[in-house]
Amino acid sequence: MFYRDRERSVPRYNAFRRSLFLIPISKWDNLTNNKELIDTLREVYGDDVEELDLLVGMLAEKKIKGFAICETAFVIFLIMASRRLEADRFFTSDFNEKVYTRKGFEWVNTCESLKDVLDRHYPGMTNRWMNSTSVFTVWDAPPDPHNHIPIYLRLPH
């Protein structure tokens, strides 16, 4: 037997956003710019945006510029990422050369992105296929200028 999220007590899209202290949508145009999608949402949910199911809403939600995910998913990602780091012994009590080896510890402390990891392990792939600075952007996008300041000393924008 299959159950929909609402039958398993998963909150609706707006209720979930409110629980994260995010602004809920008040009309379909707040969710997406895709007119065909808005028509489909109206067909299923009418004009009651409060009835929108969480997963449907997150899949329909506008993506953050430069990212593959929406604002709601990004907030969850941030919350979970920080908790996972705090709970990972390799970033806390065992963050040392004895556990990582000197070379491994150097890699961990100088690596800034997933692209750095790919460059280290598959240089032929990134040299041939990837122009961008981040693996999470379009790979033929122009790269960002190199920043010589270590990542842990940089100020946020």
Helices and strands as residue ranges (DSSP letters): G 5-8, H 13-19, H 28-31, H 35-45, G 49-51, H 54-60, H 71-87, G 89-91, H 97-100, H 102-110, H 114-121, H 123-129, G 151-153
